[in-house]
């Protein structure tokens, strides 16, 4: 896949193409994302997860009603924790509270008081989340992500490799081979199928650029 094909598949500016072409291409080679079908699905999913390759750290800047997506954030706290009418963004202290409630006590994270929900919030092009995923990803990539989780947000190579690792380790190549794009969403985002219509739009664009449509 050459640079221009990648630019069109991901609908990127020239600057973002220059930034991400090599890391993403190398990650795809490393993790067997080696066919147009696999690449189209991968590019579409990481484009969505990363805000079109611009966001490497998960934001918890939610309006109160939107916090309903987190079953562990009590309804009684959503008005307080969510974005207030006079705020452009939720202050970091409340974003931390949201993350710790939403992700506490799951997949190796300690409870909400441990701070693990914020510590192991989504990072990288895939938005790797939770203690156990950081541990497994770090072992696979040869870096200590438990001690240094921000590496996935500050090192573009690791941001891309972490996405490739998750994709390969969780069976997304096989789902892409079968043409089951919805399954790749379930693997990446869970049964809620968050914003699947938008993901499908990205997938269609990537397939066109890669000669599949």
Buried (B, 14 or more C-beta within 10 A) or exposed (E): BEEEBBBBBBBBEEEBBEBBBBBBBBBBEBBEBEBBBBBBBBBBBBBBBBEBBEBBBBEBBBEBEEBEEBEBBEEEBBEEBBBBEEEEEBEEEBBBBBBBBBBBBBBBBBEBEBBBBBBBBBBBBBBBBBBBBBBBBBEBBEBEBBEBBEBBBEBBBBBBBBBBBBBBBBEBBEBBEEEBBBBBBBBBBEEEEBEBEEBBBBBBBBBEBBEBE
